Amino acid sequence: MRLGLPQDVVAELGLPLRERIVMRTASGEFETGIYEDLEVRLLGRHTVTECVGIPSGKQPVLGWLLCESLGLVPDLEGHVVRVLPDDTSESYLRA
């Protein structure tokens, strides 16, 4: 999953539904949708992606694939997100 957004946020943004799916989580199954055309801007980076609807009231879920596509790496020890360089020969875009 790239991004999970609460259903009330999906509705507020008016995101187009691509398809209905059944999600299985540790707390059970629920029907939801995959939504398209979400523009994400985070820490000076941006991309357009899809998202999965999660129950309203839950915290959004930022998936690893979205972080990777934005050049962001979570530092689990420091509890921060590192921004990888994108303007040098060491750029994450060249990996």
Contacts in CASP RR format, 6 or more apart in sequence:
PFRMAT RR
TARGET T0000
AUTHOR 0000-0000-0000
METHOD contacts of the structure
MODEL  1
MRLGLPQDVVAELGLPLRERIVMRTASGEFETGIYEDLEVRLLGRHTVTE
CVGIPSGKQPVLGWLLCESLGLVPDLEGHVVRVLPDDTSESYLRA
1 52 0 8 1.000
1 61 0 8 1.000
1 63 0 8 1.000
1 65 0 8 1.000
2 49 0 8 1.000
2 50 0 8 1.000
2 51 0 8 1.000
2 63 0 8 1.000
2 65 0 8 1.000
2 66 0 8 1.000
2 69 0 8 1.000
3 38 0 8 1.000
3 40 0 8 1.000
3 49 0 8 1.000
3 50 0 8 1.000
3 51 0 8 1.000
3 52 0 8 1.000
3 60 0 8 1.000
3 61 0 8 1.000
3 62 0 8 1.000
3 63 0 8 1.000
3 66 0 8 1.000
4 51 0 8 1.000
4 52 0 8 1.000
4 53 0 8 1.000
4 54 0 8 1.000
4 60 0 8 1.000
4 61 0 8 1.000
4 62 0 8 1.000
4 63 0 8 1.000
5 13 0 8 1.000
5 35 0 8 1.000
5 38 0 8 1.000
5 51 0 8 1.000
5 52 0 8 1.000
5 53 0 8 1.000
5 54 0 8 1.000
5 60 0 8 1.000
6 53 0 8 1.000
6 54 0 8 1.000
6 55 0 8 1.000
6 56 0 8 1.000
6 57 0 8 1.000
6 58 0 8 1.000
6 60 0 8 1.000
7 32 0 8 1.000
7 53 0 8 1.000
7 54 0 8 1.000
7 55 0 8 1.000
7 56 0 8 1.000
8 56 0 8 1.000
8 57 0 8 1.000
9 56 0 8 1.000
9 60 0 8 1.000
10 35 0 8 1.000
10 51 0 8 1.000
10 53 0 8 1.000
13 38 0 8 1.000
15 35 0 8 1.000
15 36 0 8 1.000
15 37 0 8 1.000
15 38 0 8 1.000
15 51 0 8 1.000
16 35 0 8 1.000
16 36 0 8 1.000
16 37 0 8 1.000
17 33 0 8 1.000
17 34 0 8 1.000
17 35 0 8 1.000
17 36 0 8 1.000
18 33 0 8 1.000
18 34 0 8 1.000
18 35 0 8 1.000
18 36 0 8 1.000
18 50 0 8 1.000
19 33 0 8 1.000
19 34 0 8 1.000
20 31 0 8 1.000
20 32 0 8 1.000
20 33 0 8 1.000
21 31 0 8 1.000
21 32 0 8 1.000
21 33 0 8 1.000
21 34 0 8 1.000
21 52 0 8 1.000
22 29 0 8 1.000
22 30 0 8 1.000
22 31 0 8 1.000
22 32 0 8 1.000
23 29 0 8 1.000
23 30 0 8 1.000
23 31 0 8 1.000
23 32 0 8 1.000
23 52 0 8 1.000
23 54 0 8 1.000
30 55 0 8 1.000
32 52 0 8 1.000
32 53 0 8 1.000
32 54 0 8 1.000
33 52 0 8 1.000
33 53 0 8 1.000
34 50 0 8 1.000
34 51 0 8 1.000
34 52 0 8 1.000
34 53 0 8 1.000
35 50 0 8 1.000
35 51 0 8 1.000
35 52 0 8 1.000
35 53 0 8 1.000
36 50 0 8 1.000
37 48 0 8 1.000
37 50 0 8 1.000
38 48 0 8 1.000
38 49 0 8 1.000
38 50 0 8 1.000
38 51 0 8 1.000
39 46 0 8 1.000
39 47 0 8 1.000
39 48 0 8 1.000
40 46 0 8 1.000
40 47 0 8 1.000
40 48 0 8 1.000
40 49 0 8 1.000
40 66 0 8 1.000
40 70 0 8 1.000
42 70 0 8 1.000
42 72 0 8 1.000
43 70 0 8 1.000
43 72 0 8 1.000
43 81 0 8 1.000
43 83 0 8 1.000
44 83 0 8 1.000
45 70 0 8 1.000
45 71 0 8 1.000
45 72 0 8 1.000
45 83 0 8 1.000
45 86 0 8 1.000
46 70 0 8 1.000
47 66 0 8 1.000
47 69 0 8 1.000
47 70 0 8 1.000
49 66 0 8 1.000
49 69 0 8 1.000
54 60 0 8 1.000
54 61 0 8 1.000
67 73 0 8 1.000
67 74 0 8 1.000
67 81 0 8 1.000
68 92 0 8 1.000
71 83 0 8 1.000
71 84 0 8 1.000
71 86 0 8 1.000
71 92 0 8 1.000
72 81 0 8 1.000
72 82 0 8 1.000
72 83 0 8 1.000
72 84 0 8 1.000
73 81 0 8 1.000
73 82 0 8 1.000
73 84 0 8 1.000
74 80 0 8 1.000
74 81 0 8 1.000
74 82 0 8 1.000
75 81 0 8 1.000
75 82 0 8 1.000
84 91 0 8 1.000
84 92 0 8 1.000
85 91 0 8 1.000
85 92 0 8 1.000
86 92 0 8 1.000
86 93 0 8 1.000
END
